[in-house]
């Protein structure tokens, strides 16, 4: 979505744009799956919202690990995004009077989330897709679908083009440009199981990193509290149940292990558990925010319930999200109008009716706050190379608040890059990019060699198995709770797994037509490198902050305990060559407007 | 796990657009009813890969019913026999042990087969790029609440905007397809 909005807006300004996506249409980018909504400081509800308040909530929600300037700008342009989308015809939810409706999301006490039932992402993406189609029609954007970027071409330290592979024919192509924008999403699939689309990958960003772009805060991963629990090893992905459900759904676990056990054995059903046998643990611990605490807090608390033996469902890895009260208060019809498609989705997957029994939910990997390091202009440290949306690290600190990903993606694409790109282009002047520069042929050659190397892998273990093994390691040691000991162990395990991959992986097919085996292999190979950097980053950061929870660093109440004296910085990693340790660059975070405190949602 | 199923699959295999294709029979063994249809194909593909064979190629991405990437004609119906869900949301509990399942690509003139079960749906994009877009520049638009739109009209507009562009309508009705009629 960041890509479509950026391509369209830049084309409107007169630039000639080439846009690439690996799907068969730009409308299928994973932004489409965003359910709940998009934040904006419109204050339409007159409940005291403001640009400053959205800025403050975002900084606090990110546990004081984001850059103030970027976040303030994000809050400022949030209002323009809503205007823009409505002008495009995005069908946001409305009140009976015809004005736009809002709801609340985690980490805020105002209603500032605009939504389109449970498919806000699809509606916003279709708006951007429409703007993009208009520019394709005008000939200002040339769209390449089923095309994957496999490297960036650097000439004299500046990005001057990319190398792509046509996923239908296997052809390797060179594209020149005065600047390269990466809008390639996050890297949650390093965990194998996540709410990301199967194709979501880190390859473009990782290739850029290996050409010199810094990778910032890779260990900051968002584990979303309300996902449908895992059922078995066959599982290929996890499905999110929107945070918006926590407006009306109440999260609980049985008070005692005994009751939990009876539920697990299916001796009783959830509705038979008496009120005084239930622990609405978020409402109990966080009376001010209740069920709408930020995601990292809700996830850790759910894990705590499970660790105490109070988890439910067949595996015991779940807690309840209960709508019985809301249905009693509002009626089933009203609840269906708000969340109908989510309830249907839950039913399709679990074969259980959430109108009758509470949903079973458990945290799952959802979003990655880390990404390519960018400055205020969204430029990486490599001139001419930009990163937008989830692909960069800039706005969410150590934890992203709900309904802020769509906001950031569209802010970057519609309202930031059109202003900042021109500055760089002015410095390089209007001369054409010289495609005969040997850097192009050399990079293309390297890409082709890597593909041949992958195709030559004729071992005994499938790429999928390596990916699943990596996911297990990451989830176990670099997931919701991290320790020095576990991370150190993970580092060794990943390194050995990677070595095993390059010896014993099995890749079938050729490079002459569609080859899903080869596509997957290239992406998993990059995840196997990224995983180790995430572990390095998590080891380096000996504090807890937001989604990064080091067991060694917690408050007496079990909340994330930051160490601002030593870790109030962005950790930007610099690649130094294969099998060389990466070098840490620190960007100090200076807070001029927000006072750093222990984050509290009580 | 108890209740696992053994199935026979008849699958369309076609190397590329120019080659001719054929139905090939595979066994899908020990399939859990909790698997999605695509996860069942993943299992088959893992075993094909281990034998050094090329996996069955099919389009898929979000696996939660919204991206519109997955397709498949299953036993003569787009996205299978259940209504209003995509193939990725179809679960194996809808099938029974010993069943034979026929899996074909979307079959329609505007959707040529790229490989196996993958078809080219770029004609959908071309329709929109030919003029089916909203002409609004970025920036310079009025406040979002300046034109109230009655809730009933907004809801109706939303209903028309839920199409995920999967192409099931084209596959189901080769002559008179349209976004307005969702058969999948």
HADDOCK unambig.tbl for C-alpha pairs under 7 A between the chains (distance, minus, plus):
assign (segid A and resid 9 and name CA) (segid B and resid 138 and name CA) 5.99 0.50 0.50
assign (segid A and resid 12 and name CA) (segid B and resid 137 and name CA) 6.96 0.50 0.50
assign (segid A and resid 28 and name CA) (segid B and resid 67 and name CA) 4.96 0.50 0.50
assign (segid A and resid 28 and name CA) (segid B and resid 68 and name CA) 6.87 0.50 0.50
assign (segid A and resid 28 and name CA) (segid B and resid 69 and name CA) 6.94 0.50 0.50
assign (segid A and resid 30 and name CA) (segid B and resid 62 and name CA) 6.71 0.50 0.50
assign (segid A and resid 32 and name CA) (segid B and resid 66 and name CA) 6.86 0.50 0.50
assign (segid A and resid 32 and name CA) (segid B and resid 67 and name CA) 6.24 0.50 0.50
assign (segid A and resid 33 and name CA) (segid B and resid 66 and name CA) 6.13 0.50 0.50
assign (segid A and resid 33 and name CA) (segid B and resid 67 and name CA) 6.91 0.50 0.50
assign (segid A and resid 82 and name CA) (segid B and resid 144 and name CA) 6.32 0.50 0.50
assign (segid A and resid 83 and name CA) (segid B and resid 141 and name CA) 6.33 0.50 0.50
assign (segid A and resid 83 and name CA) (segid B and resid 142 and name CA) 6.40 0.50 0.50
assign (segid A and resid 83 and name CA) (segid B and resid 143 and name CA) 5.31 0.50 0.50
assign (segid A and resid 83 and name CA) (segid B and resid 144 and name CA) 4.36 0.50 0.50
assign (segid A and resid 84 and name CA) (segid B and resid 138 and name CA) 6.69 0.50 0.50
assign (segid A and resid 84 and name CA) (segid B and resid 139 and name CA) 6.59 0.50 0.50
assign (segid A and resid 84 and name CA) (segid B and resid 141 and name CA) 6.20 0.50 0.50
assign (segid A and resid 86 and name CA) (segid B and resid 144 and name CA) 5.74 0.50 0.50
assign (segid A and resid 87 and name CA) (segid B and resid 136 and name CA) 6.98 0.50 0.50
assign (segid A and resid 87 and name CA) (segid B and resid 141 and name CA) 6.61 0.50 0.50
assign (segid A and resid 88 and name CA) (segid B and resid 134 and name CA) 6.10 0.50 0.50
assign (segid A and resid 88 and name CA) (segid B and resid 136 and name CA) 6.28 0.50 0.50
assign (segid A and resid 91 and name CA) (segid B and resid 154 and name CA) 6.16 0.50 0.50
assign (segid A and resid 91 and name CA) (segid B and resid 157 and name CA) 6.52 0.50 0.50
assign (segid A and resid 91 and name CA) (segid B and resid 158 and name CA) 5.43 0.50 0.50
assign (segid A and resid 94 and name CA) (segid B and resid 151 and name CA) 5.53 0.50 0.50
assign (segid A and resid 94 and name CA) (segid B and resid 154 and name CA) 6.96 0.50 0.50
assign (segid A and resid 95 and name CA) (segid B and resid 151 and name CA) 6.06 0.50 0.50
assign (segid A and resid 96 and name CA) (segid B and resid 150 and name CA) 6.19 0.50 0.50
assign (segid A and resid 96 and name CA) (segid B and resid 151 and name CA) 5.06 0.50 0.50
assign (segid A and resid 97 and name CA) (segid B and resid 150 and name CA) 6.28 0.50 0.50
assign (segid A and resid 98 and name CA) (segid B and resid 148 and name CA) 4.36 0.50 0.50
assign (segid A and resid 98 and name CA) (segid B and resid 149 and name CA) 4.38 0.50 0.50
assign (segid A and resid 98 and name CA) (segid B and resid 150 and name CA) 4.22 0.50 0.50
assign (segid A and resid 98 and name CA) (segid B and resid 151 and name CA) 5.60 0.50 0.50
assign (segid A and resid 99 and name CA) (segid B and resid 145 and name CA) 5.84 0.50 0.50
assign (segid A and resid 99 and name CA) (segid B and resid 148 and name CA) 5.15 0.50 0.50
assign (segid A and resid 99 and name CA) (segid B and resid 149 and name CA) 6.74 0.50 0.50
assign (segid A and resid 100 and name CA) (segid B and resid 145 and name CA) 6.57 0.50 0.50
assign (segid A and resid 130 and name CA) (segid B and resid 133 and name CA) 4.85 0.50 0.50
assign (segid A and resid 130 and name CA) (segid B and resid 134 and name CA) 6.04 0.50 0.50
assign (segid A and resid 131 and name CA) (segid B and resid 133 and name CA) 6.81 0.50 0.50
assign (segid A and resid 131 and name CA) (segid B and resid 134 and name CA) 6.65 0.50 0.50
assign (segid A and resid 133 and name CA) (segid B and resid 128 and name CA) 6.67 0.50 0.50
assign (segid A and resid 133 and name CA) (segid B and resid 129 and name CA) 4.83 0.50 0.50
assign (segid A and resid 133 and name CA) (segid B and resid 133 and name CA) 6.47 0.50 0.50
assign (segid A and resid 134 and name CA) (segid B and resid 129 and name CA) 6.24 0.50 0.50
assign (segid A and resid 134 and name CA) (segid B and resid 133 and name CA) 5.94 0.50 0.50
assign (segid A and resid 134 and name CA) (segid B and resid 135 and name CA) 6.97 0.50 0.50
assign (segid A and resid 136 and name CA) (segid B and resid 129 and name CA) 6.46 0.50 0.50
assign (segid A and resid 137 and name CA) (segid B and resid 129 and name CA) 5.21 0.50 0.50
assign (segid A and resid 137 and name CA) (segid B and resid 130 and name CA) 6.18 0.50 0.50
assign (segid A and resid 196 and name CA) (segid B and resid 62 and name CA) 6.78 0.50 0.50
assign (segid A and resid 197 and name CA) (segid B and resid 61 and name CA) 5.03 0.50 0.50
assign (segid A and resid 197 and name CA) (segid B and resid 62 and name CA) 3.87 0.50 0.50
assign (segid A and resid 197 and name CA) (segid B and resid 63 and name CA) 6.60 0.50 0.50
assign (segid A and resid 198 and name CA) (segid B and resid 61 and name CA) 5.01 0.50 0.50
assign (segid A and resid 198 and name CA) (segid B and resid 62 and name CA) 6.08 0.50 0.50
assign (segid A and resid 199 and name CA) (segid B and resid 61 and name CA) 5.70 0.50 0.50
assign (segid A and resid 234 and name CA) (segid B and resid 35 and name CA) 6.86 0.50 0.50
assign (segid A and resid 234 and name CA) (segid B and resid 39 and name CA) 6.60 0.50 0.50
assign (segid A and resid 235 and name CA) (segid B and resid 39 and name CA) 6.86 0.50 0.50
assign (segid A and resid 236 and name CA) (segid B and resid 39 and name CA) 6.50 0.50 0.50
assign (segid A and resid 239 and name CA) (segid B and resid 64 and name CA) 6.55 0.50 0.50
assign (segid A and resid 348 and name CA) (segid B and resid 89 and name CA) 6.43 0.50 0.50
assign (segid A and resid 349 and name CA) (segid B and resid 89 and name CA) 6.84 0.50 0.50
assign (segid A and resid 414 and name CA) (segid B and resid 138 and name CA) 6.50 0.50 0.50
assign (segid A and resid 460 and name CA) (segid B and resid 50 and name CA) 6.95 0.50 0.50
assign (segid A and resid 462 and name CA) (segid B and resid 50 and name CA) 6.86 0.50 0.50
assign (segid A and resid 508 and name CA) (segid B and resid 49 and name CA) 6.71 0.50 0.50
assign (segid A and resid 508 and name CA) (segid B and resid 52 and name CA) 6.14 0.50 0.50
assign (segid A and resid 508 and name CA) (segid B and resid 53 and name CA) 6.84 0.50 0.50
assign (segid A and resid 508 and name CA) (segid B and resid 54 and name CA) 6.05 0.50 0.50
assign (segid A and resid 509 and name CA) (segid B and resid 54 and name CA) 5.87 0.50 0.50
assign (segid A and resid 514 and name CA) (segid B and resid 115 and name CA) 6.83 0.50 0.50
